[in-house]
Amino acid sequence: MQIELVKHLAEEIQQEIAKVIIGQKDTIELMVVALLSNGHILLEGAPGTAKTLLVRCFAAATGLKFGRIQFTPDLMPGDIIGANLFDFHTSKFTLKKGPVFCDFLLADEINRTPPKTQAALLEAMQEASVTIDGKSHSLGENFTVIATQNPIEQQGTYPLPEAQLDRFLFKHLLSYPSREQELSIVDQHGKSSKTPAKTVAKIMSVIKPKELKDARKQIEQVALTDEIIAYIVDLVRNTRENPEIEIGASPRSASMLAAAARAYAALNEREFVIPDDVKHLALPLLRHRIILSPSAEIEGLTTDEVLANIIEQLPAPR
């Protein structure tokens, strides 16, 4: 597969999703980068911003085996990963697989369930496997989680554990559509208060598993110079040295940023990463990995403002 075909696959996915989703081009772009770099993504936005519909359309366009978990306060870890149940007919324990056994998992409203249940996804997200009664079960090389959550200030939500947040490649904040986009949304979807099943049925699968595998192999060949590697590492380390940040980004985030930058470069038909690739992805990749210092919070600074200053002030290689 040539590098140009990576962009072609991405464009086909984006065009297919555009049959249903109006706007959200930046969101879809990050989802494509996450898919190609084998990463997970967390989408945060107010209710009614089409988070769930967007993920369903994305899964349909990629053709991956789809699974969905609706997170609720009473959900238990076994409801996610499954359990060994005793079969009285055979007098043996048999594995009842949970919804996590799929290629493309929608973790809907993930912050509606307590941290104990959220943590059931830790091993799955990092190693693409789950352990049930001491035995490991693979989830496959295409296992991807796209989680949605409402803003944490809203009633009935639980903050995600830091260890789980660090396993998400991106945290993307969905904004409200423009007036023109909202007019189109009402015109297209204003016939019913519900989302009809035929809406998602419009989306056709445009990528085969082998094409996805070939695309990922092609992306691994995208060049990353020593100067760019140093730039990525320095950017991450600056989050640990900044006085406005209590806890900075982990070393894992530097490796993730490198992988994502390779995918983004391929989407732009380049066989090498440039500093602008890193800058473009740094904010959604780092915003959920840092904790501001109390003094920064007192001053009213936001995570995005502090990170934007770090990105702007760090000299980029020429």
Stockholm file with secondary structure:
# STOCKHOLM 1.0

chainA/1-318         MQIELVKHLAEEIQQEIAKVIIGQKDTIELMVVALLSNGHILLEGAPGTAKTLLVRCFAAATGLKFGRIQFTPDLMPGDIIGANLFDFHTSKFTLKKGPVFCDFLLADEINRTPPKTQAALLEAMQEASVTIDGKSHSLGENFTVIATQNPIEQQGTYPLPEAQLDRFLFKHLLSYPSREQELSIVDQHGKSSKTPAKTVAKIMSVIKPKELKDARKQIEQVALTDEIIAYIVDLVRNTRENPEIEIGASPRSASMLAAAARAYAALNEREFVIPDDVKHLALPLLRHRIILSPSAEIEGLTTDEVLANIIEQLPAPR
#=GR chainA/1-318 SS CCHHHHHHHHHHHHHHHTTTCCSCHHHHHHHHHHHHTTCEEEEECCTTSSHHHHHHHHHHHHTCCEEEEECCTTCCHHHHHEEEEEETTTTEEEEEECTTSSSEEEEETGGGSCHHHHGGGHHHHHHSEEEETTEEEECCTTCEEEEEECCTTSTTCCCCCHHHHTTEEEEEECCCCCHHHHHHHHHHHTTCSSCCHHHHHTCCCCCCHHHHHHHHHHHHTSBCCHHHHHHHHHHHHHHHHCTTEEECCCHHHHHHHHHHHHHHHHHTTCSBCCHHHHHHHHHHHHTTTCEECHHHHHTTCCHHHHHHHHHHHSCCCC
#=GC SS_cons         CCHHHHHHHHHHHHHHHTTTCCSCHHHHHHHHHHHHTTCEEEEECCTTSSHHHHHHHHHHHHTCCEEEEECCTTCCHHHHHEEEEEETTTTEEEEEECTTSSSEEEEETGGGSCHHHHGGGHHHHHHSEEEETTEEEECCTTCEEEEEECCTTSTTCCCCCHHHHTTEEEEEECCCCCHHHHHHHHHHHTTCSSCCHHHHHTCCCCCCHHHHHHHHHHHHTSBCCHHHHHHHHHHHHHHHHCTTEEECCCHHHHHHHHHHHHHHHHHTTCSBCCHHHHHHHHHHHHTTTCEECHHHHHTTCCHHHHHHHHHHHSCCCC
//
